[in-house]
Amino acid sequence: MPQIDAATSHQTVITTFEMTPGTCQDLLDELTEAYEKFISHQPGFIAAGLHVNDAQTRIANYSQWERREDFQAMLRSQEMRTRNRRIHALCKSFEPVMYDVAATFG
């Protein structure tokens, strides 16, 4: 489960995928498989979530890692590079951005 707390040293990554409604489910299936079979088994992985907007034109992915280097190592792996080529073919664009938690409320 994600730990959203400004006191944590974990690395948060938010990735936004832009696609057409016709490819949304295919992309969601590809991302789900990537998490179930590969990403969630990588060193430093804590948790992730996938969110789809109501128009099915965007998927937001929230993932959390022990360290920035853990996320980067996963991205640089041959397995993920191959998967990212398939993911890229299903969407107009995607961009992973690393964040630090600045504040939480509630």
C-alpha positions as CSV (number, residue, x, y, z in Angstrom):
1,M,0.0,0.0,0.0
2,P,1.4,3.5,-0.8
3,Q,2.7,5.5,2.1
4,I,1.9,9.1,1.3
5,D,3.7,11.0,3.9
6,A,6.1,14.0,3.7
7,A,8.4,12.3,6.3
8,T,9.1,9.3,4.1
9,S,12.2,9.0,1.9
10,H,10.4,6.9,-0.7
11,Q,10.4,7.9,-4.3
12,T,7.0,8.6,-5.8
13,V,6.5,8.3,-9.6
14,I,3.4,9.6,-11.4
15,T,3.0,8.6,-15.0
16,T,0.3,10.0,-17.3
17,F,-0.6,8.1,-20.4
18,E,-2.6,9.7,-23.2
19,M,-4.5,7.5,-25.6
20,T,-7.7,7.1,-27.6
21,P,-10.8,5.5,-26.1
22,G,-10.3,2.6,-28.5
23,T,-6.9,1.7,-27.1
24,C,-7.6,2.4,-23.4
25,Q,-8.5,-1.1,-22.4
26,D,-5.6,-2.6,-24.4
27,L,-3.2,-0.2,-22.6
28,L,-4.7,-0.9,-19.2
29,D,-4.3,-4.7,-19.9
30,E,-0.7,-4.2,-20.8
31,L,0.1,-2.1,-17.8
32,T,-1.7,-4.5,-15.5
33,E,0.3,-7.4,-16.8
34,A,3.5,-5.4,-16.5
35,Y,2.8,-4.8,-12.8
36,E,1.5,-8.3,-12.1
37,K,4.3,-10.2,-13.8
38,F,7.4,-7.9,-13.6
39,I,7.3,-4.5,-12.0
40,S,5.8,-5.5,-8.6
41,H,8.6,-8.1,-8.2
42,Q,11.5,-5.6,-8.7
43,P,13.7,-4.6,-5.8
44,G,12.5,-1.5,-4.0
45,F,8.9,-1.7,-5.3
46,I,6.3,-0.7,-2.7
47,A,3.0,-0.2,-4.4
48,A,1.2,1.2,-7.4
49,G,-2.3,2.2,-8.7
50,L,-3.8,2.7,-12.1
51,H,-6.5,5.3,-12.6
52,V,-8.6,5.8,-15.8
53,N,-10.5,9.0,-16.6
54,D,-14.1,8.8,-17.6
55,A,-13.5,9.6,-21.3
56,Q,-10.9,6.8,-21.4
57,T,-8.3,9.1,-22.9
58,R,-5.9,9.2,-20.0
59,I,-4.5,6.7,-17.5
60,A,-2.7,8.0,-14.4
61,N,-0.2,5.6,-12.7
62,Y,1.0,6.2,-9.2
63,S,3.9,4.1,-8.0
64,Q,6.1,4.2,-5.0
65,W,9.7,2.9,-4.6
66,E,12.1,2.6,-1.8
67,R,14.7,4.6,-3.7
68,R,14.9,6.6,-6.9
69,E,17.7,4.2,-8.1
70,D,15.3,1.2,-7.7
71,F,12.8,2.8,-10.1
72,Q,15.6,3.7,-12.6
73,A,17.0,0.2,-12.5
74,M,13.6,-1.3,-13.3
75,L,13.2,1.2,-16.2
76,R,16.6,0.3,-17.6
77,S,16.1,-3.4,-17.5
78,Q,15.7,-5.2,-20.9
79,E,12.3,-6.6,-19.8
80,M,10.9,-3.1,-19.2
81,R,12.5,-1.6,-22.3
82,T,10.7,-4.3,-24.3
83,R,7.4,-3.7,-22.5
84,N,7.7,0.1,-22.9
85,R,7.9,-0.3,-26.7
86,R,4.6,-2.2,-26.6
87,I,3.1,0.4,-24.2
88,H,4.3,3.3,-26.4
89,A,2.6,1.7,-29.5
90,L,-0.8,1.8,-27.6
91,C,-0.7,5.5,-26.6
92,K,0.0,9.0,-27.9
93,S,2.4,9.7,-25.2
94,F,3.5,8.8,-21.7
95,E,5.8,10.5,-19.2
96,P,7.0,9.2,-15.8
97,V,7.9,12.0,-13.4
98,M,9.5,11.5,-10.0
99,Y,8.1,13.4,-7.1
100,D,8.8,13.9,-3.4
101,V,5.7,14.3,-1.1
102,A,5.6,17.9,0.0
103,A,2.5,17.8,2.2
104,T,-0.5,15.6,2.9
105,F,-4.0,16.4,4.2
106,G,-6.8,14.4,5.8
